[in-house]
Amino acid sequence: MNKVILLPLFVLLFISSFSLKAQTSYEIQCTMTLEEISQVQPFNVDHYKQENVRDIVNTLFTELDLIYDKLNNDQGEPIAQHIEAVHTAIESAEEIEMNYSMFDADLEIIETVE
């Protein structure tokens, strides 16, 4: 093919790839409720660690919502503090041996935007 055809085609593909990326909409991937998450823990629903589970899950949902909102609205505000809060919540989950696998997809997204 000749350069006259290839160059405009390349430019068109390049621009379309940016516009597709710009239209990415972030939303929380975990679809489980707090009650459902409590039920899949390695300890009983009445166990004292469930209070920690509730706090951790609430923190994760709140911080993920803030991160995704800022990403979706292309706000220039830094999200580092919210990402750090997510990491801290995960550390707390690991300390109490909480099952947080329902947030794996969200954590993968967070890794890509860090």
PEVENBEL-V780545 format. One record per backbone hydrogen bond with DSSP energy under -1.0 kcal/mol. NH is the residue of the N-H (numbers start at 1). CO is the residue of the C=O. E is the energy in kcal/mol with one decimal. If there is no record, write none. Layout:
BEGIN
NH:CO:E
NH:CO:E
END
This chain:
BEGIN
5:2:-1.2
6:2:-1.9
7:3:-2.2
9:5:-1.5
10:6:-2.9
11:7:-2.4
12:8:-2.4
13:9:-2.3
14:10:-2.5
15:11:-2.5
16:12:-2.4
17:13:-1.9
18:14:-1.3
19:15:-2.0
20:16:-2.0
21:17:-1.7
22:18:-2.2
24:21:-1.4
37:33:-2.5
38:34:-2.4
39:35:-1.7
41:38:-1.0
47:44:-1.6
50:47:-1.9
51:48:-1.0
53:49:-2.1
54:50:-2.4
55:51:-2.0
56:52:-2.8
57:53:-3.0
58:54:-2.5
59:55:-2.2
60:56:-2.8
61:57:-2.8
62:58:-2.4
63:59:-3.0
64:60:-2.7
65:61:-2.1
66:62:-2.1
67:63:-2.6
68:64:-2.9
69:65:-2.3
70:66:-2.2
71:67:-2.3
72:68:-2.9
73:69:-1.9
75:70:-2.1
83:79:-2.4
84:80:-2.5
85:81:-1.7
86:82:-1.9
87:83:-2.3
88:84:-2.5
89:85:-2.2
90:86:-2.2
91:87:-2.2
92:88:-2.2
93:89:-2.2
94:90:-2.4
95:91:-2.0
96:92:-1.5
97:94:-1.0
98:93:-3.2
103:100:-2.1
104:101:-1.9
107:103:-2.6
108:104:-2.1
109:105:-1.8
110:106:-2.5
111:107:-2.0
112:108:-1.3
113:109:-1.1
114:110:-1.0
END
